[in-house]
Amino acid sequence: LHWKEIRSEVDLWKEIQWKMLTKKLIEVPNLDVIVKSRPAWEIWWDSYDIINQDENYYIYVWDATWHWVWAWFIMIMVNALISWFSKVYKSWASIVSKTNEILKPRVKANLLMSLLLVRWDSEQKKMFMTWSGHEYLMIYKYKQNKTYRIKSWWVALWMIKDISKLIKEQEIKFEVNDIIVLYSDWITEAINKGKRDWSEEIFWEDRLEESINKSPKVNSKEYKSARSVFNNITMDLSRFMWYNHVQLDDVTLAVIHYKP
C-alpha cells in the first residue's frame, strides 16, 4: 500500500510537470523558437519557458544540480517568481537576482540551479543575455557562417545570497538569420555507451559546434532554420550515442532563429 501511495504521488508530479513543459509556447515576433526537454527519469529536473511582458520576451533554460523531489518544488517556485518579477523589472539580471534573494534562505545549501536566459526586445530588435553557472551560449553568425561560444558566468543560483552586483545582462549582436542555441549539460556530456566505465567518449562542445555549422540550409534558401539546426543536433547526438538513448541526465535543447 505504501508503495502504491508513492507511485500515485510520483504520477501526480509527472502530470503537473508534463502540463508545464508541453504547453503551447507563445510566439515571439521576428523569431522562430523550437525548444524541447526530455527527462532521464520519471520527473524532470530541467525546465524552460517563454514569458512575455510588453515588448520583451524572456526565453530561458535551467537545470537543477541535484535530483530530488524537493528540487522539483524549487523549480516550480522559480518559474512562479520569474513570471512575477518580469512584470516589475525589465532586465534579466534584476529578475534573476531578486529570485535568488527570495529563495536562497529557503533552499538547502547543496541545491544549486544553473540558468541561461535571453531577452528579446521586439521593438528595438535587440537580444540580451544573462547567465548563472550554466553552459555556453552558442550563436551561429550567418554572415561569417561560423558558430561562436559565449562563456557562462560561474556563480549558480543559491551559491550566495546577493548576486545583484555580480550578475549582469549584456547585449548580444543578433542579426537576421543568426541562430542562438541554449542547452542543458547532457547535450555536451552525453556518452557513446549505455553506462559509464571510464572508457567512453563524451560529446563535448566541439561536436555541438560542428553540428550547428554543418546543419543544412532551408530548401531553396541560403540560410539555416531553427528546425534544421534542431534536427541536425538531435540526429548527430543520436548517432554519437549509437542510437542507444540511455540518458544519465535530463536533456533540454532550445534553438532560436532570427527570421528574415
Backbone as CSV, one residue per row, in Angstrom:
resi,resn,N_x,N_y,N_z,CA_x,CA_y,CA_z,C_x,C_y,C_z
1,LEU,0.828,-1.200,0.000,0.000,0.000,0.000,0.867,1.256,0.000
2,HIS,1.918,1.212,0.813,2.805,2.372,0.878,3.423,2.643,-0.493
3,TRP,3.882,1.599,-1.178,4.478,1.768,-2.499,3.463,2.323,-3.486
4,LYS,2.220,1.864,-3.395,1.183,2.370,-4.290,0.938,3.857,-4.048
5,GLU,0.991,4.279,-2.791,0.804,5.695,-2.478,1.940,6.523,-3.057
6,ILE,3.168,6.016,-2.962,4.310,6.722,-3.524,4.164,6.837,-5.034
7,ARG,3.766,5.727,-5.679,3.591,5.757,-7.121,2.525,6.782,-7.518
8,SER,1.487,6.869,-6.721,0.418,7.820,-7.014,0.934,9.248,-6.949
9,GLU,1.780,9.551,-5.934,2.346,10.885,-5.812,3.274,11.206,-6.988
10,VAL,4.104,10.236,-7.370,5.009,10.440,-8.495,4.230,10.699,-9.774
11,ASP,3.163,9.939,-9.969,2.326,10.141,-11.156,1.714,11.537,-11.171
12,LEU,1.346,12.048,-9.992,0.791,13.398,-9.897,1.839,14.433,-10.273
13,TRP,3.067,14.293,-9.760,4.139,15.223,-10.097,4.414,15.199,-11.598
14,LYS,4.425,13.979,-12.157,4.671,13.844,-13.599,3.600,14.568,-14.395
15,GLU,2.351,14.443,-13.970,1.250,15.075,-14.689,1.372,16.598,-14.659
16,ILE,1.717,17.148,-13.472,1.867,18.599,-13.346,3.010,19.084,-14.232
17,GLN,4.142,18.398,-14.175,5.279,18.806,-14.981,4.989,18.673,-16.470
18,TRP,4.309,17.612,-16.836,4.006,17.400,-18.252,3.166,18.553,-18.791
19,LYS,2.213,19.002,-18.010,1.377,20.123,-18.444,2.186,21.406,-18.543
20,MET,3.177,21.574,-17.645,4.010,22.772,-17.680,4.937,22.785,-18.890
21,LEU,5.530,21.624,-19.197,6.574,21.566,-20.204,6.072,21.254,-21.604
22,THR,4.827,20.866,-21.746,4.298,20.561,-23.076,3.254,21.576,-23.503
23,LYS,3.130,22.667,-22.749,2.168,23.694,-23.129,2.605,24.377,-24.421
24,LYS,1.665,24.932,-25.123,1.966,25.627,-26.364,2.694,26.928,-26.032
25,LEU,3.909,27.059,-26.541,4.699,28.248,-26.258,4.181,29.440,-27.055
26,ILE,4.315,30.604,-26.470,3.857,31.814,-27.152,4.782,32.122,-28.329
27,GLU,4.245,32.769,-29.335,5.044,33.162,-30.482,5.809,34.447,-30.170
28,VAL,7.026,34.513,-30.680,7.892,35.662,-30.437,8.085,36.412,-31.758
29,PRO,7.769,37.703,-31.810,7.904,38.463,-33.058,9.308,38.377,-33.643
30,ASN,9.395,38.066,-34.939,10.644,38.010,-35.702,11.523,36.806,-35.384
31,LEU,11.114,35.994,-34.413,11.925,34.836,-34.042,11.154,33.535,-34.259
32,ASP,11.890,32.513,-34.642,11.354,31.153,-34.682,12.046,30.392,-33.560
33,VAL,11.274,29.903,-32.601,11.837,29.252,-31.413,11.360,27.802,-31.349
34,ILE,12.303,26.881,-31.264,11.996,25.470,-31.046,12.698,25.043,-29.771
35,VAL,11.964,24.498,-28.832,12.561,24.050,-27.564,11.832,22.804,-27.079
36,LYS,12.617,21.817,-26.672,12.052,20.580,-26.133,12.938,20.075,-25.007
37,SER,12.309,19.323,-24.116,13.022,18.736,-22.983,12.622,17.268,-22.861
38,ARG,13.608,16.442,-22.527,13.344,15.012,-22.363,13.953,14.552,-21.048
39,PRO,13.137,14.000,-20.146,13.666,13.596,-18.840,14.425,12.282,-18.916
40,ALA,15.389,12.124,-18.031,16.115,10.864,-17.934,15.358,9.869,-17.054
41,TRP,14.570,10.398,-16.123,13.813,9.556,-15.216,12.347,9.963,-15.260
42,GLU,11.631,9.732,-14.224,10.195,9.955,-14.250,9.815,11.421,-14.054
43,ILE,10.698,12.198,-13.437,10.414,13.602,-13.165,11.516,14.458,-13.775
44,TRP,11.126,15.579,-14.367,12.097,16.490,-14.977,12.870,17.271,-13.917
45,TRP,14.164,17.498,-14.211,14.962,18.424,-13.403,15.485,19.562,-14.264
46,ASP,15.251,19.466,-15.568,15.448,20.595,-16.474,14.114,21.308,-16.650
47,SER,14.176,22.538,-17.109,12.942,23.246,-17.427,13.238,24.364,-18.411
48,TYR,12.184,24.919,-18.982,12.314,26.028,-19.924,10.990,26.769,-19.962
49,ASP,11.032,27.978,-20.496,9.795,28.736,-20.639,10.040,29.953,-21.522
50,ILE,8.955,30.523,-22.024,8.975,31.810,-22.715,7.919,32.682,-22.047
51,ILE,8.339,33.863,-21.601,7.444,34.788,-20.906,7.414,36.107,-21.679
52,ASN,6.245,36.685,-21.797,6.106,37.966,-22.496,5.595,39.036,-21.548
53,GLN,6.304,40.171,-21.532,5.849,41.352,-20.815,6.080,42.552,-21.718
54,ASP,4.989,43.127,-22.192,5.066,44.268,-23.111,5.900,43.891,-24.338
55,GLU,6.951,44.682,-24.624,7.753,44.413,-25.813,8.839,43.368,-25.585
56,ASN,8.986,42.902,-24.340,10.062,41.981,-24.002,9.583,40.532,-23.958
57,TYR,10.413,39.665,-24.520,10.160,38.229,-24.499,11.348,37.547,-23.830
58,TYR,11.076,36.831,-22.757,12.115,36.193,-21.957,12.117,34.692,-22.251
59,ILE,13.258,34.189,-22.713,13.403,32.776,-23.059,14.516,32.202,-22.186
60,TYR,14.228,31.111,-21.482,15.270,30.590,-20.600,15.213,29.073,-20.455
61,VAL,16.399,28.531,-20.132,16.595,27.108,-19.855,17.311,27.005,-18.528
62,TRP,16.888,26.056,-17.687,17.616,25.880,-16.430,17.775,24.408,-16.108
63,ASP,18.655,24.131,-15.132,18.985,22.762,-14.766,19.272,22.721,-13.270
64,ALA,18.550,21.864,-12.548,18.810,21.658,-11.124,19.959,20.674,-10.965
65,THR,20.879,20.978,-10.040,22.085,20.165,-9.918,21.859,18.860,-9.179
66,TRP,20.842,18.803,-8.323,20.555,17.557,-7.609,19.128,17.133,-7.916
67,HIS,18.923,15.818,-7.981,17.656,15.292,-8.481,16.841,14.647,-7.356
68,TRP,16.230,15.500,-6.556,15.350,15.038,-5.508,13.994,15.697,-5.683
69,VAL,13.002,15.161,-5.002,11.646,15.677,-5.165,11.570,17.137,-4.762
70,TRP,12.249,17.520,-3.673,12.141,18.918,-3.243,12.819,19.868,-4.220
71,ALA,13.776,19.350,-5.024,14.366,20.190,-6.065,13.304,20.537,-7.109
72,TRP,12.412,19.603,-7.357,11.322,19.848,-8.296,10.409,20.958,-7.788
73,PHE,10.108,20.970,-6.498,9.271,22.034,-5.932,9.952,23.399,-6.059
74,ILE,11.274,23.431,-5.864,12.003,24.679,-6.029,11.873,25.189,-7.449
75,MET,11.931,24.287,-8.411,11.805,24.679,-9.810,10.442,25.307,-10.085
76,ILE,9.411,24.768,-9.463,8.071,25.348,-9.610,8.054,26.773,-9.067
77,MET,8.690,26.975,-7.906,8.724,28.314,-7.308,9.546,29.285,-8.154
78,VAL,10.641,28.789,-8.737,11.449,29.650,-9.602,10.626,30.115,-10.790
79,ASN,9.888,29.200,-11.391,9.021,29.563,-12.514,8.054,30.675,-12.125
80,ALA,7.433,30.519,-10.951,6.444,31.495,-10.496,7.094,32.852,-10.208
81,LEU,8.255,32.835,-9.550,8.917,34.091,-9.195,9.425,34.828,-10.430
82,ILE,9.981,34.092,-11.371,10.460,34.738,-12.596,9.287,35.364,-13.344
83,SER,8.166,34.655,-13.393,6.981,35.206,-14.061,6.528,36.495,-13.393
84,TRP,6.556,36.520,-12.070,6.113,37.707,-11.346,7.102,38.856,-11.496
85,PHE,8.399,38.595,-11.270,9.394,39.668,-11.333,9.531,40.246,-12.731
86,SER,9.171,39.473,-13.751,9.224,40.011,-15.115,8.175,41.092,-15.326
87,LYS,7.175,41.146,-14.445,6.172,42.218,-14.502,6.695,43.504,-13.866
88,VAL,7.729,43.376,-13.036,8.254,44.512,-12.271,9.554,45.043,-12.873
89,TYR,10.418,44.130,-13.315,11.735,44.512,-13.832,11.851,44.126,-15.310
90,LYS,12.643,44.878,-16.044,12.866,44.556,-17.450,14.111,43.710,-17.630
91,SER,15.173,44.041,-16.909,16.446,43.360,-17.064,16.388,41.944,-16.493
92,TRP,16.910,40.981,-17.257,17.008,39.606,-16.770,17.854,39.550,-15.507
93,ALA,18.907,40.360,-15.433,19.791,40.343,-14.269,19.025,40.691,-12.997
94,SER,18.153,41.694,-13.078,17.346,42.078,-11.916,16.359,40.981,-11.543
95,ILE,15.734,40.376,-12.541,14.763,39.305,-12.297,15.429,38.125,-11.602
96,VAL,16.596,37.729,-12.100,17.290,36.568,-11.548,17.829,36.863,-10.149
97,SER,18.402,38.045,-9.948,18.960,38.371,-8.634,17.868,38.461,-7.574
98,LYS,16.692,38.978,-7.923,15.583,39.042,-6.975,15.047,37.642,-6.666
99,THR,14.983,36.790,-7.677,14.559,35.406,-7.452,15.526,34.703,-6.509
100,ASN,16.822,34.919,-6.719,17.844,34.334,-5.850,17.713,34.858,-4.418
101,GLU,17.461,36.153,-4.280,17.345,36.765,-2.951,16.190,36.163,-2.158
102,ILE,15.069,35.902,-2.822,13.902,35.350,-2.133,14.116,33.901,-1.736
103,LEU,14.701,33.097,-2.635,14.762,31.657,-2.412,16.013,31.176,-1.693
104,LYS,17.106,31.929,-1.733,18.347,31.486,-1.111,18.160,31.070,0.356
105,PRO,17.477,31.859,1.206,17.316,31.430,2.601,16.359,30.245,2.770
106,ARG,15.679,29.852,1.707,14.622,28.838,1.819,14.991,27.511,1.171
107,VAL,16.210,27.384,0.648,16.594,26.142,-0.013,17.809,25.539,0.673
108,LYS,17.997,24.248,0.469,19.139,23.557,1.042,20.432,24.070,0.427
109,ALA,21.485,24.053,1.211,22.757,24.623,0.769,23.342,23.870,-0.422
110,ASN,23.038,22.563,-0.530,23.631,21.776,-1.608,22.746,21.691,-2.844
111,LEU,21.640,22.441,-2.856,20.807,22.508,-4.054,21.157,23.757,-4.842
112,LEU,21.720,23.554,-6.023,22.067,24.674,-6.884,21.250,24.581,-8.167
113,MET,21.182,25.678,-8.869,20.443,25.711,-10.116,21.162,26.635,-11.089
114,SER,21.400,26.146,-12.291,22.029,26.963,-13.320,20.970,27.419,-14.318
115,LEU,21.164,28.617,-14.859,20.228,29.180,-15.822,20.978,29.844,-16.963
116,LEU,20.364,29.819,-18.126,20.838,30.590,-19.269,19.616,31.239,-19.891
117,LEU,19.660,32.571,-19.995,18.456,33.321,-20.331,18.753,34.376,-21.382
118,VAL,17.803,34.574,-22.289,17.917,35.660,-23.258,16.638,36.486,-23.227
119,ARG,16.795,37.768,-23.485,15.647,38.694,-23.552,15.626,39.338,-24.929
120,TRP,14.511,39.191,-25.621,14.342,39.774,-26.943,13.460,41.011,-26.827
121,ASP,14.044,42.156,-27.153,13.285,43.405,-27.191,12.714,43.521,-28.605
122,SER,11.430,43.254,-28.739,10.802,43.160,-30.058,10.644,44.516,-30.739
123,GLU,10.725,45.599,-29.970,10.627,46.928,-30.567,11.973,47.389,-31.114
124,GLN,13.013,47.239,-30.301,14.344,47.661,-30.732,15.057,46.589,-31.548
125,LYS,14.474,45.385,-31.598,15.083,44.253,-32.301,16.489,43.982,-31.755
126,LYS,16.564,43.877,-30.431,17.838,43.619,-29.773,17.718,42.416,-28.850
127,MET,18.824,41.655,-28.749,18.862,40.474,-27.900,19.854,40.695,-26.759
128,PHE,19.443,40.304,-25.564,20.285,40.426,-24.377,20.363,39.057,-23.705
129,MET,21.451,38.821,-23.000,21.583,37.541,-22.290,22.019,37.759,-20.847
130,THR,21.606,36.828,-19.997,22.048,36.752,-18.604,22.277,35.274,-18.310
131,TRP,23.286,34.967,-17.538,23.575,33.568,-17.282,24.021,33.393,-15.844
132,SER,23.855,32.178,-15.362,24.231,31.888,-13.978,24.684,30.440,-13.874
133,GLY,25.979,30.227,-14.010,26.555,28.909,-13.810,26.127,27.869,-14.821
134,HIS,25.726,28.283,-16.019,25.192,27.335,-16.994,26.219,27.055,-18.095
135,GLU,25.747,26.343,-19.133,26.609,26.007,-20.263,26.852,27.238,-21.140
136,TYR,27.689,27.053,-22.161,27.911,28.125,-23.126,26.612,28.489,-23.835
137,LEU,26.505,29.735,-24.240,25.515,30.105,-25.238,26.218,29.990,-26.582
138,MET,25.617,29.229,-27.491,26.169,29.076,-28.837,25.412,30.007,-29.775
139,ILE,26.138,30.761,-30.582,25.487,31.648,-31.541,26.122,31.458,-32.912
140,TYR,25.287,31.079,-33.864,25.716,30.927,-35.252,25.511,32.259,-35.951
141,LYS,26.607,32.799,-36.497,26.566,34.072,-37.207,26.459,33.796,-38.708
142,TYR,25.345,34.207,-39.257,25.036,33.932,-40.662,26.079,34.526,-41.606
143,LYS,26.471,35.758,-41.387,27.397,36.430,-42.296,28.783,35.782,-42.281
144,GLN,29.210,35.299,-41.136,30.515,34.649,-41.033,30.435,33.141,-41.291
145,ASN,29.194,32.605,-41.308,28.973,31.162,-41.469,29.789,30.377,-40.439
146,LYS,29.694,30.824,-39.187,30.500,30.233,-38.127,29.771,30.345,-36.792
147,THR,30.001,29.357,-35.936,29.398,29.349,-34.606,30.409,29.810,-33.564
148,TYR,29.949,30.664,-32.654,30.797,31.187,-31.584,30.205,30.795,-30.230
149,ARG,31.062,30.741,-29.219,30.631,30.408,-27.857,30.728,31.641,-26.969
150,ILE,29.728,31.823,-26.133,29.788,32.856,-25.104,29.782,32.150,-23.763
151,LYS,30.835,32.306,-23.002,31.012,31.554,-21.766,30.045,32.001,-20.688
152,SER,29.545,31.046,-19.933,28.613,31.325,-18.851,29.351,31.804,-17.606
153,TRP,28.700,32.691,-16.874,29.211,33.152,-15.582,29.197,31.996,-14.595
154,TRP,30.179,31.903,-13.720,30.394,30.691,-12.923,29.468,30.535,-11.728
155,VAL,28.828,31.602,-11.234,28.050,31.513,-9.998,26.625,31.035,-10.293
156,ALA,26.266,29.873,-9.771,24.914,29.351,-9.921,23.997,29.970,-8.870
157,LEU,22.699,29.816,-9.056,21.750,30.306,-8.059,21.921,29.545,-6.755
158,TRP,21.686,30.258,-5.671,21.723,29.784,-4.279,23.152,29.644,-3.744
159,MET,24.194,29.945,-4.548,25.554,29.853,-4.021,25.817,30.960,-3.006
160,ILE,25.341,32.170,-3.292,25.471,33.282,-2.356,24.136,34.018,-2.315
161,LYS,23.920,34.780,-1.236,22.619,35.411,-1.045,22.374,36.563,-2.003
162,ASP,23.382,37.419,-2.189,23.197,38.619,-3.008,24.070,38.526,-4.255
163,ILE,23.455,38.343,-5.404,24.209,38.277,-6.653,23.966,39.517,-7.516
164,SER,23.292,40.515,-6.951,22.900,41.693,-7.734,24.100,42.455,-8.288
165,LYS,25.231,42.429,-7.565,26.414,43.158,-8.030,27.298,42.312,-8.947
166,LEU,26.971,41.042,-9.054,27.790,40.141,-9.850,27.151,39.777,-11.182
167,ILE,25.865,39.526,-11.153,25.182,39.085,-12.361,24.865,40.284,-13.247
168,LYS,25.032,40.106,-14.526,24.840,41.206,-15.470,24.019,40.746,-16.667
169,GLU,23.412,41.716,-17.319,22.750,41.472,-18.588,23.570,42.165,-19.668
170,GLN,23.908,41.442,-20.714,24.702,42.035,-21.778,24.015,41.828,-23.125
171,GLU,24.212,42.780,-24.003,23.615,42.679,-25.331,24.446,41.743,-26.211
172,ILE,23.753,40.948,-26.998,24.386,40.079,-27.980,24.121,40.666,-29.353
173,LYS,25.126,40.684,-30.189,24.909,41.124,-31.563,24.170,40.016,-32.314
174,PHE,22.873,40.218,-32.501,21.995,39.202,-33.078,21.336,39.795,-34.312
175,GLU,21.694,39.256,-35.480,21.256,39.815,-36.750,20.383,38.815,-37.507
176,VAL,19.752,39.292,-38.565,18.865,38.450,-39.364,19.603,37.191,-39.818
177,ASN,18.934,36.039,-39.619,19.425,34.699,-39.976,20.484,34.157,-39.024
178,ASP,20.817,34.892,-37.981,21.641,34.333,-36.916,20.802,33.340,-36.113
179,ILE,21.490,32.428,-35.423,20.804,31.394,-34.635,21.475,31.270,-33.277
180,ILE,20.659,31.241,-32.225,21.144,31.029,-30.855,20.728,29.637,-30.398
181,VAL,21.645,28.937,-29.732,21.363,27.605,-29.197,21.594,27.621,-27.695
182,LEU,20.556,27.268,-26.933,20.623,27.094,-25.482,20.433,25.610,-25.194
183,TYR,21.086,25.106,-24.168,21.001,23.663,-23.919,21.386,23.358,-22.479
184,SER,20.996,22.182,-22.011,21.442,21.698,-20.704,22.629,20.761,-20.899
185,ASP,23.283,20.398,-19.811,24.606,19.785,-19.923,24.639,18.384,-20.511
186,TRP,23.501,17.674,-20.559,23.575,16.330,-21.139,23.828,16.381,-22.644
187,ILE,23.520,17.496,-23.292,23.842,17.625,-24.712,25.347,17.462,-24.911
188,THR,26.145,18.173,-24.142,27.601,18.132,-24.327,28.276,17.037,-23.507
189,GLU,27.595,16.479,-22.518,28.193,15.439,-21.687,27.655,14.050,-21.999
190,ALA,26.886,13.921,-23.076,26.378,12.616,-23.488,27.553,11.690,-23.816
191,ILE,27.392,10.412,-23.505,28.451,9.439,-23.751,28.015,8.447,-24.831
192,ASN,28.993,7.789,-25.425,28.700,6.870,-26.526,28.539,5.429,-26.071
193,LYS,28.194,5.254,-24.796,27.925,3.928,-24.245,26.677,3.993,-23.378
194,GLY,26.146,2.824,-23.028,24.952,2.779,-22.199,25.219,3.021,-20.736
195,LYS,26.499,3.007,-20.324,26.855,3.280,-18.934,28.277,3.799,-18.877
196,ARG,28.610,4.432,-17.772,29.963,4.951,-17.609,30.897,3.832,-17.133
197,ASP,31.999,3.643,-17.869,33.043,2.727,-17.406,34.424,3.344,-17.595
198,TRP,34.439,4.663,-17.848,35.649,5.470,-17.985,36.434,5.170,-19.261
199,SER,35.821,4.433,-20.178,36.430,4.254,-21.498,35.590,4.936,-22.570
200,GLU,34.512,5.591,-22.143,33.585,6.203,-23.093,34.122,7.533,-23.613
201,GLU,33.582,7.944,-24.759,33.830,9.277,-25.283,32.673,10.180,-24.888
202,ILE,32.946,11.492,-24.852,31.929,12.479,-24.477,31.691,13.406,-25.665
203,PHE,30.466,13.835,-25.844,30.079,14.646,-26.997,30.817,15.990,-27.021
204,TRP,30.835,16.653,-25.900,31.536,17.922,-25.700,31.075,19.036,-26.643
205,GLU,31.595,20.247,-26.389,31.163,21.439,-27.116,31.637,21.450,-28.572
206,ASP,32.789,20.855,-28.839,33.301,20.876,-30.211,32.345,20.178,-31.176
207,ARG,31.810,19.043,-30.763,30.875,18.319,-31.631,29.570,19.098,-31.790
208,LEU,29.115,19.748,-30.718,27.904,20.556,-30.820,28.122,21.712,-31.789
209,GLU,29.246,22.375,-31.668,29.567,23.494,-32.554,29.624,23.020,-34.008
210,GLU,30.245,21.864,-34.229,30.337,21.315,-35.585,28.954,20.960,-36.123
211,SER,28.107,20.424,-35.262,26.753,20.058,-35.678,25.959,21.283,-36.115
212,ILE,26.122,22.387,-35.389,25.437,23.627,-35.761,25.958,24.125,-37.109
213,ASN,27.280,24.128,-37.262,27.881,24.626,-38.501,27.467,23.814,-39.716
214,LYS,27.307,22.502,-39.533,27.000,21.614,-40.652,25.499,21.400,-40.861
215,SER,24.686,22.082,-40.084,23.235,21.958,-40.275,22.867,22.424,-41.677
216,PRO,21.955,21.727,-42.330,21.614,22.088,-43.719,20.845,23.398,-43.800
217,LYS,20.959,24.024,-44.934,20.194,25.239,-45.186,18.785,24.879,-45.639
218,VAL,17.867,25.798,-45.494,16.485,25.568,-45.872,16.399,25.404,-47.389
219,ASN,15.532,24.506,-47.829,15.359,24.272,-49.260,15.111,25.582,-50.008
220,SER,15.866,25.765,-51.075,15.770,26.936,-51.960,16.145,28.247,-51.263
221,LYS,16.647,28.151,-50.041,17.074,29.353,-49.321,18.573,29.281,-49.083
222,GLU,19.133,30.353,-48.617,20.572,30.379,-48.352,20.883,30.463,-46.867
223,TYR,19.884,30.184,-46.022,20.105,30.281,-44.583,19.607,29.029,-43.875
224,LYS,20.111,28.823,-42.663,19.663,27.730,-41.817,18.397,28.164,-41.073
225,SER,17.610,27.203,-40.643,16.408,27.498,-39.866,16.553,26.908,-38.470
226,ALA,15.679,27.309,-37.577,15.675,26.720,-36.233,15.440,25.219,-36.320
227,ARG,14.543,24.808,-37.206,14.225,23.384,-37.352,15.404,22.599,-37.902
228,SER,16.095,23.144,-38.910,17.213,22.399,-39.490,18.352,22.230,-38.484
229,VAL,18.605,23.257,-37.678,19.655,23.163,-36.663,19.232,22.214,-35.546
230,PHE,17.993,22.350,-35.079,17.494,21.481,-34.010,17.569,20.022,-34.440
231,ASN,17.086,19.727,-35.647,17.076,18.341,-36.125,18.484,17.798,-36.301
232,ASN,19.404,18.613,-36.804,20.763,18.129,-37.029,21.473,17.821,-35.718
233,ILE,21.253,18.662,-34.712,21.859,18.398,-33.396,21.328,17.090,-32.823
234,THR,20.014,16.904,-32.867,19.433,15.681,-32.295,19.882,14.438,-33.062
235,MET,20.008,14.537,-34.378,20.462,13.387,-35.161,21.928,13.074,-34.889
236,ASP,22.764,14.117,-34.803,24.186,13.896,-34.509,24.366,13.308,-33.111
237,LEU,23.575,13.782,-32.173,23.657,13.263,-30.809,23.222,11.796,-30.774
238,SER,22.136,11.470,-31.476,21.669,10.084,-31.530,22.713,9.177,-32.181
239,ARG,23.315,9.661,-33.256,24.339,8.879,-33.950,25.542,8.649,-33.046
240,PHE,25.919,9.685,-32.308,27.055,9.566,-31.390,26.779,8.531,-30.310
241,MET,25.529,8.474,-29.864,25.146,7.519,-28.816,24.788,6.152,-29.396
242,TRP,25.103,5.949,-30.679,24.815,4.691,-31.368,23.326,4.347,-31.307
243,TYR,22.508,5.378,-31.306,21.048,5.241,-31.273,20.571,4.469,-30.039
244,ASN,21.434,4.411,-29.040,21.084,3.774,-27.768,20.823,4.900,-26.777
245,HIS,19.582,5.370,-26.724,19.263,6.594,-25.995,19.180,6.353,-24.484
246,VAL,20.290,5.947,-23.910,20.368,5.804,-22.458,20.820,7.153,-21.890
247,GLN,19.931,7.813,-21.176,20.254,9.117,-20.611,20.625,8.981,-19.148
248,LEU,21.696,9.644,-18.782,22.077,9.709,-17.378,21.684,11.039,-16.772
249,ASP,21.066,11.900,-17.584,20.606,13.206,-17.104,19.538,13.703,-18.070
250,ASP,18.748,14.676,-17.605,17.750,15.280,-18.484,18.444,16.030,-19.624
251,VAL,17.724,16.210,-20.710,18.281,16.953,-21.833,17.260,17.989,-22.301
252,THR,17.726,19.211,-22.480,16.887,20.304,-22.983,17.656,21.028,-24.075
253,LEU,16.953,21.314,-25.169,17.571,21.996,-26.297,16.620,23.067,-26.813
254,ALA,17.132,24.295,-26.945,16.357,25.409,-27.482,17.144,26.051,-28.621
255,VAL,16.476,26.254,-29.759,17.101,26.881,-30.916,16.255,28.083,-31.335
256,ILE,16.915,29.234,-31.498,16.238,30.494,-31.787,16.801,31.081,-33.074
257,HIS,15.944,31.294,-34.053,16.360,31.830,-35.357,15.743,33.205,-35.562
258,TYR,16.586,34.152,-35.952,16.104,35.494,-36.286,15.625,35.444,-37.738
259,LYS,14.332,35.394,-37.929,13.756,35.161,-39.246,13.963,36.351,-40.182
260,PRO,14.198,36.070,-41.481,14.344,37.150,-42.441,12.999,37.802,-42.744
